[in-house]
Each structure stands twice: as C-alpha cells, then as structure tokens.
Amino acid sequence: MLCDPDPKGKVHRTREAVSAWRAGDLSNLGDARPPDNPARPVRPELKAPRDMPRRHKGGIAGRQAFVHAIAHIEFNAIDLAWDMVARFENPELPRAFYDDWVGVAHDEAEHFALLSRHLVDMGITYGDLPAHNGLWEAASSTHHDVLARLALVPMVLEARGLDTTPTAVARLEGNGDTATAAILAKIGREEIPHVAAGVRWFEYVATNRGLDPVATFHDLVAKLFAGSIKPPFNAQARIAAGMSEAYFRPYESN
C-alpha cells in the first residue's frame, strides 16, 4: 500500500489486505522496513502549507477546495495507518494493536473513496487542486518511536478533527450543502474510535515503560509538534475517545 502511488490502487490494496488480515490469511508483518516517504501520485501538486493558495470561503469553488483538502487528509491517513502497522512491528505489542490500525486503514480508505466520489459529483477529481504535506511531515518526525507517533498523529492531529468537524458540518448545513455535511458528519463519528485507539495504545506503551502518560504526552508535544494545540476543544468527543481532560485542558490559554 505504501509503495502504490495510485489512489484507486491504494484503496483497492487496502481492502484486500484488510480482508486477508481479518480472515487470518495475512498474519506475518514481514521484515521489510516501510519507506520514509510513501509513493505519491503526480497530482495533486504538493506545496508547503505557507504556499497554499487562500481557500475561497463561499460558493462551489470554496466547497470544492474544502472537500479536496479533507480528501487529501484521508489519503495521507491511509498511509499513516499502514505505516503504524509496518514501522512499529514489535513482539512486545499484542495483536490487538495491529488489529486496531488495520481497522483504521480500512476506515481511512473508505473515507477517501467516499470523498473522491463526492468530488466528482462536485465537478472535479482528487488531484485537480494543490495540497500540502503537513500531515506526513508530522509522521516523519516520529519515525523513531511508536510513543511519539501515537502522541502526535491520533492524539493531536486526528483529535483536532474532532474539534473542528461539528462547526464545519453546521456551516455546510447552513449553506444548504446537506450532502457534504452528511459525509463529514459520518467521517467525524468514525474518527472517534481512531483517536480512542491512539489514546489506548499510548497509555499502554507509556505505562509499560514506567512513564506517566499525561506528563509524557505534554513533553512529546513540546519537543516534536511544530504547531500549537488550540481551543476550542470538542470535549464531548475527546472524552468519548477516552482522552481525559488532563491531555487538552492545559492548552486552553493558547
């Protein structure tokens, strides 16, 4: 999956691998290390976040750009899930760890496929607009340690999606775009278990290392996260994902 640059191919391979894993036909993770950077299609053009064009805030162009940006996040999320499985192969981690992230890969592939079809309905295709590589850059800074990866990707970046989704859904509904709102609401609901998996395994690994999970999380964020964790927080969704307020309340003054 990580070496397939074709978006449709990545979704297809993910579906096959998930089915094989769940059927017990794929159980050996192998010895090959994943690439530092997954294969990417020629389009979309990747830009630094600061070089991205300003997104239109209204009309069809604005909605197209918004959905395209979410689709790009989900495309990256497929690779992030498989990278979690392949990069951190460790006999000390139980099979349930890999079950969770294989499941996340499946969800992200289905989210990307759903958004890709919706983009076509909106008059464009994935790749027609530029995108940034910020999500994978966060992954690159955590190649060295599963604890760092769990802190930055599901517990910071994916948790941020829990915060922003309700407002985006309400805005889309207010503008009459109920189709996009329904898709985004579905994705938002299905991202809660992804954050929950991040919290669960972060606390598992930290505890096994004799570390305090909350203190370790804040330390890793301070050292490795280039951005800042900003309110408002969707406390209801975060708590539903098993994230205690001690993880995010200290950032309310940011």
C-alpha positions in Angstrom: 0.0 0.0 0.0 2.7 2.5 0.9 4.5 1.9 -2.4 1.4 2.3 -4.6 1.1 5.9 -5.8 -2.3 5.4 -7.4 -5.1 6.5 -5.2 -7.6 3.9 -6.5 -4.9 1.2 -6.3 -4.2 2.2 -2.7 -7.8 1.8 -1.8 -8.1 -1.5 -3.6 -4.9 -2.9 -2.0 -6.1 -1.7 1.4 -9.4 -3.5 1.1 -7.6 -6.7 0.0 -5.1 -6.6 2.8 -7.7 -5.8 5.5 -9.9 -8.8 4.3 -6.8 -11.1 4.3 -5.8 -9.9 7.8 -9.2 -10.4 9.3 -9.5 -13.8 7.6 -6.2 -14.9 9.1 -4.6 -15.2 5.7 -2.2 -12.4 6.4 -0.6 -12.7 9.8 3.2 -12.1 9.2 4.1 -8.5 9.1 7.4 -9.3 7.5 10.9 -7.8 8.0 10.9 -5.1 5.3 11.0 -1.5 6.7 8.5 0.9 5.2 9.8 3.7 3.0 10.5 7.0 4.7 8.0 8.6 2.3 5.1 6.8 0.7 4.7 6.8 -3.0 2.6 9.7 -4.2 0.6 10.3 -7.4 1.8 13.0 -9.9 -1.2 15.1 -8.8 -2.1 16.8 -6.6 0.8 19.2 -6.6 2.2 19.3 -3.1 3.1 22.7 -1.6 4.4 23.9 1.7 1.4 24.9 3.9 2.5 28.6 3.7 2.5 28.4 -0.1 -1.0 27.1 -0.4 -3.5 29.4 -2.2 -6.0 31.0 0.0 -9.2 29.0 0.0 -12.4 30.6 -1.3 -14.9 30.9 1.6 -18.1 30.7 -0.4 -19.6 29.2 -3.5 -18.9 26.0 -5.3 -15.1 26.7 -5.6 -14.9 27.1 -1.8 -16.7 23.9 -1.2 -14.6 22.0 -3.8 -11.4 23.2 -2.1 -12.6 22.3 1.3 -13.7 18.7 0.3 -10.4 18.3 -1.7 -8.4 19.2 1.4 -10.3 16.7 3.5 -9.9 14.0 0.8 -6.1 14.7 0.9 -6.0 14.3 4.6 -7.8 10.9 4.4 -5.5 9.8 1.6 -2.5 10.5 3.8 -4.3 8.8 6.7 -4.4 5.5 4.8 -0.6 5.6 4.6 -0.2 6.7 8.2 -2.3 3.7 9.4 -0.2 1.2 7.3 3.0 2.9 8.4 1.9 2.4 12.0 1.5 -1.3 11.3 4.7 -1.8 9.4 7.1 0.5 11.1 6.4 -0.4 14.6 6.3 -4.2 14.3 7.3 -5.3 17.8 6.7 -8.6 19.5 6.0 -6.7 22.7 2.9 -5.2 21.2 -0.1 -7.5 21.2 -2.1 -8.5 18.0 -4.9 -6.2 19.2 -2.6 -3.2 18.4 -2.3 -4.3 14.8 -6.0 -5.2 14.6 -6.8 -1.6 15.6 -4.5 0.0 13.0 -5.6 -2.3 10.2 -9.1 -1.3 11.0 -8.1 2.4 10.9 -6.5 1.8 7.5 -9.8 0.3 6.3 -11.8 3.3 7.6 -9.5 5.9 6.0 -9.6 4.1 2.7 -13.4 4.1 2.7 -13.4 7.8 3.7 -11.1 8.7 0.9 -13.2 6.7 -1.6 -16.4 8.4 -0.4 -14.9 11.9 -0.7 -13.4 11.1 -4.1 -16.8 10.1 -5.4 -18.2 13.3 -3.9 -15.6 15.4 -5.6 -16.7 14.0 -8.9 -20.3 14.9 -8.1 -19.0 18.4 -7.4 -17.3 18.7 -10.8 -13.6 18.0 -10.0 -11.4 15.0 -9.2 -8.8 14.4 -6.5 -5.6 15.9 -7.7 -7.2 18.9 -9.5 -6.2 21.3 -6.7 -2.9 21.6 -4.9 -2.4 20.1 -1.4 0.1 20.3 1.4 2.2 17.6 3.0 1.9 18.8 6.6 0.3 15.6 7.9 3.1 13.4 6.6 5.8 15.8 7.9 4.4 15.1 11.4 4.8 11.4 10.8 8.4 11.9 9.6 9.3 13.5 12.9 8.1 10.4 14.8 9.6 7.6 12.7 11.9 6.8 15.7 9.3 5.9 18.3 5.8 4.5 18.5 5.0 6.5 21.6 5.8 9.8 19.7 3.8 8.7 16.7 0.8 7.9 18.8 1.0 11.3 20.6 1.3 13.4 17.5 -0.9 11.8 14.9 -4.0 10.4 16.6 -3.9 12.4 19.8 -3.0 15.8 18.3 -3.8 15.9 14.6 -6.8 13.5 14.5 -8.2 14.8 17.7 -8.1 18.3 16.1 -10.5 16.9 13.5 -12.9 16.0 16.3 -12.8 19.7 17.4 -13.4 21.2 14.0 -15.9 18.9 12.5 -19.1 20.0 14.3 -18.6 23.6 13.2 -17.9 22.6 9.6 -21.0 20.4 9.5 -23.1 23.3 10.9 -21.7 25.7 8.4 -22.3 23.4 5.4 -25.9 22.7 6.6 -26.4 26.5 7.0 -25.3 27.0 3.4 -27.6 24.3 2.1 -24.9 21.7 1.3 -26.5 18.8 3.2 -24.7 16.2 1.1 -21.3 17.3 2.1 -22.4 17.9 5.7 -23.7 14.3 6.0 -20.4 12.9 4.6 -18.4 15.0 7.0 -20.6 14.1 10.0 -20.2 10.4 9.1 -16.4 10.7 9.0 -16.4 12.7 12.2 -18.2 9.9 14.0 -15.9 7.2 12.7 -12.8 9.2 13.7 -13.6 8.9 17.4 -12.5 5.3 17.5 -9.3 6.2 15.8 -8.4 8.7 18.4 -9.5 6.2 21.0 -7.0 3.7 19.6 -4.3 6.3 19.8 -5.1 7.1 23.5 -5.4 3.4 24.4 -2.1 2.3 22.9 -0.3 5.5 24.0 -1.2 4.8 27.6 -0.4 1.1 27.2 3.1 1.8 25.9 3.8 4.6 28.3 2.7 2.5 31.3 4.8 -0.4 30.1 7.8 1.9 30.0 7.1 3.1 33.5 6.1 6.6 32.3 3.3 8.8 33.4 1.1 9.0 30.2 -0.2 12.6 30.6 3.2 14.1 31.5 4.8 12.2 28.7 2.3 13.4 26.2 2.9 17.0 27.1 6.6 16.5 26.9 6.5 14.9 23.5 4.2 17.6 22.1 6.6 20.3 23.4 9.6 18.6 21.8 8.1 17.4 18.5 5.0 19.3 17.5 5.8 22.3 15.3 2.3 23.8 15.7 0.2 24.6 18.7 -2.8 22.9 20.2 -5.5 25.4 20.1 -9.1 25.6 21.6 -12.0 25.4 21.3 -12.0 21.7 22.1 -14.8 19.2 21.5 -14.6 17.9 25.0 -17.5 15.5 24.5 -15.9 13.8 21.5 -12.5 13.7 23.1 -13.8 12.2 26.3 -15.8 9.7 24.2 -12.4 8.7 22.7 -11.0 8.0 26.2 -8.9 11.2 26.3 -9.1 12.7 29.8 -9.3 16.5 30.1 -5.7 16.4 31.5 -4.5 15.9 28.0 -6.1 19.0 26.5 -7.3 21.5 29.1 -3.8 22.9 29.8 -3.8 24.3 26.2 -7.0 26.3 26.6 -4.9 29.5 27.1 -3.2 29.1 23.7 
